[in-house]
Amino acid sequence: MRILVAEDDPDSLDLATQVLEDGGHTVVAAKDGEDALALFSRGPFDVVVTDWNMPRKDGVELTRTIRGAGGTYAWIILLTANDFDANFEMAMEAGVDDFLQKPLNSRLLMARLGVAQRVLQLRKKVDELSSFVPICMHCKAVRDDKDQWRSIEEFLNKEQDVATSHGMCPPCYYERSLKPDVERASLNVAGRVGILALDASLRRVLRSKEPQGIATAIRELEAALILSTAA
């Protein structure tokens, strides 16, 4: 994992860095809370290991700022040499995930990181699953998190706060509106060759998925239909 370590004591910082690197992790060191925040903004980091008492910005303030910024979730472990029972709730409310007492116990730190890695992997899977939207392959209705099927317009409006408007894409316009006219016009012997030629040309453009070409072919086809009808 990529880990940010924030510690104002040089010896403690060196120790934590060595333990983590020996465990196979990538470590970025910060000398205080402000330095850690600047480095975190250039992330991403999987875990932040931070001392509680630091100059300029302490570990709880650092945690609160990181959580307020949003973005990819990082597991935060707070280190302290003092009894933190009195301020435990404050730290938890700020967004701390785990605590370790100083002096640092390397085996305990690695064990806690193992837990952090499992939780982060599960969180990633949940985020990936929540990014999928189940859509009916026939009517295109969308299933919401309550297992209810709704129209795509209703789903977008309620879940994504997106307003929708309705139009018709060129392929649908051709299939639903122009194609019947083409088939009727093809019965006109005088205009049959021209109409069918335009129809074949339009089909080629539709297959190529070129919107500008589709629009041009549709205009030509509409003009030919008018001429055919007049004939």
DODREN-742458 format. One line per 10 residues: number of its first residue (from 1); their letters; for each residue x, y, z of C-alpha. Coordinates in steps of 0.1 Angstrom, whole numbers. Layout:
DODREN-742458
NUM> a> X,Y,Z ~ ...
END
This chain:
DODREN-742458
1> mrilvaeddp> 0,0,0 ~ 10,36,-4 ~ 13,51,31 ~ 17,87,43 ~ 34,90,77 ~ 31,123,96 ~ 54,125,127 ~ 73,155,141 ~ 98,135,160 ~ 126,125,136
11> dsldlatqvl> 135,93,153 ~ 99,81,155 ~ 95,90,118 ~ 125,71,108 ~ 114,40,128 ~ 78,40,113 ~ 92,45,78 ~ 117,16,82 ~ 90,-7,96 ~ 66,0,68
21> edgghtvvaa> 92,-2,40 ~ 104,-35,55 ~ 68,-47,53 ~ 67,-40,15 ~ 48,-7,16 ~ 56,26,-2 ~ 61,53,24 ~ 60,91,21 ~ 72,110,52 ~ 59,143,65
31> kdgedalalf> 74,163,94 ~ 41,178,106 ~ 4,181,99 ~ 7,209,74 ~ 34,191,55 ~ 13,159,55 ~ -18,178,42 ~ 2,192,13 ~ 16,157,4 ~ -18,141,8
41> srgpfdvvvt> -33,165,-17 ~ -9,151,-43 ~ -19,115,-34 ~ -35,92,-36 ~ -27,73,-4 ~ -42,41,9 ~ -33,48,46 ~ -23,77,67 ~ -3,70,99 ~ -2,102,120
51> dwnmprkdgv> 10,113,154 ~ -17,130,175 ~ 5,159,188 ~ 23,178,161 ~ 30,215,154 ~ 10,236,130 ~ -17,209,126 ~ -22,180,149 ~ -34,145,139 ~ -70,151,147
61> eltrtirgag> -71,183,127 ~ -53,166,98 ~ -79,138,99 ~ -108,163,100 ~ -94,182,70 ~ -88,150,50 ~ -123,138,56 ~ -138,172,47 ~ -119,172,13 ~ -137,140,2
71> gtyawiillt> -121,120,-26 ~ -108,84,-24 ~ -111,70,11 ~ -78,67,31 ~ -76,46,63 ~ -62,68,91 ~ -43,54,121 ~ -37,79,150 ~ -5,75,171 ~ -3,89,206
81> andfdanfem> 21,86,236 ~ -7,97,260 ~ -38,81,273 ~ -64,90,247 ~ -95,78,265 ~ -106,114,272 ~ -104,125,236 ~ -113,92,220 ~ -148,102,209 ~ -135,135,194
91> ameagvddfl> -109,117,173 ~ -135,91,161 ~ -159,119,151 ~ -131,136,132 ~ -128,104,111 ~ -100,84,127 ~ -103,46,119 ~ -78,31,143 ~ -54,40,172 ~ -20,28,183
101> qkplnsrllm> -1,36,214 ~ 35,49,213 ~ 62,38,215 ~ 54,21,182 ~ 50,-17,182 ~ 60,-29,148 ~ 42,-62,149 ~ 10,-45,161 ~ 13,-19,134 ~ 17,-45,106
111> arlgvaqrvl> -13,-64,120 ~ -35,-33,120 ~ -24,-25,84 ~ -35,-60,74 ~ -70,-52,87 ~ -69,-18,69 ~ -60,-35,36 ~ -89,-60,39 ~ -114,-32,47 ~ -102,-10,19
121> qlrkkvdels> -104,-39,-6 ~ -140,-46,5 ~ -148,-9,2 ~ -134,-8,-33 ~ -156,-38,-43 ~ -187,-21,-29 ~ -179,11,-48 ~ -174,-8,-80 ~ -207,-27,-76 ~ -226,5,-68
131> sfvpicmhck> -213,21,-100 ~ -233,-4,-121 ~ -269,5,-131 ~ -291,-26,-139 ~ -311,-18,-171 ~ -337,-40,-187 ~ -324,-52,-220 ~ -358,-48,-237 ~ -376,-18,-223 ~ -345,-1,-208
141> avrddkdqwr> -362,4,-174 ~ -337,9,-145 ~ -338,-11,-112 ~ -331,10,-82 ~ -316,0,-48 ~ -351,-10,-36 ~ -354,-35,-64 ~ -381,-14,-81 ~ -381,-9,-119 ~ -385,27,-131
151> sieeflnkeq> -381,45,-164 ~ -347,59,-172 ~ -360,94,-170 ~ -375,89,-135 ~ -343,72,-123 ~ -321,100,-135 ~ -343,127,-121 ~ -346,111,-86 ~ -312,94,-81 ~ -289,117,-100
161> dvatshgmcp> -309,150,-99 ~ -307,152,-137 ~ -334,168,-158 ~ -342,151,-191 ~ -356,162,-224 ~ -368,141,-253 ~ -357,139,-289 ~ -350,113,-316 ~ -315,102,-327 ~ -309,99,-365
171> pcyyerslkp> -310,61,-365 ~ -344,60,-347 ~ -357,88,-369 ~ -349,68,-399 ~ -363,35,-386 ~ -395,49,-371 ~ -403,78,-394 ~ -385,77,-428 ~ -382,40,-434 ~ -420,35,-438
181> dveraslnva> -421,64,-462 ~ -391,49,-481 ~ -409,16,-484 ~ -441,33,-497 ~ -422,55,-521 ~ -403,25,-535 ~ -437,14,-549 ~ -435,44,-572 ~ -418,30,-603 ~ -405,63,-615
191> grvgilalda> -388,71,-583 ~ -379,36,-572 ~ -342,35,-583 ~ -333,68,-567 ~ -351,61,-535 ~ -336,27,-531 ~ -301,41,-538 ~ -305,67,-512 ~ -318,41,-488 ~ -288,19,-493
201> slrrvlrske> -265,49,-489 ~ -282,58,-457 ~ -278,23,-443 ~ -241,24,-449 ~ -238,57,-430 ~ -259,43,-402 ~ -235,14,-398 ~ -205,38,-397 ~ -220,57,-368 ~ -212,91,-383
211> pqgiataire> -238,116,-370 ~ -230,143,-395 ~ -232,119,-424 ~ -265,105,-411 ~ -280,140,-409 ~ -269,148,-445 ~ -283,115,-458 ~ -316,120,-440 ~ -320,155,-456 ~ -313,140,-490
221> leaalilsta> -337,112,-484 ~ -364,136,-473 ~ -359,157,-504 ~ -361,126,-526 ~ -393,115,-508 ~ -409,149,-516 ~ -400,146,-552 ~ -412,110,-554 ~ -445,120,-538 ~ -449,149,-562
231> a> -442,126,-592
END
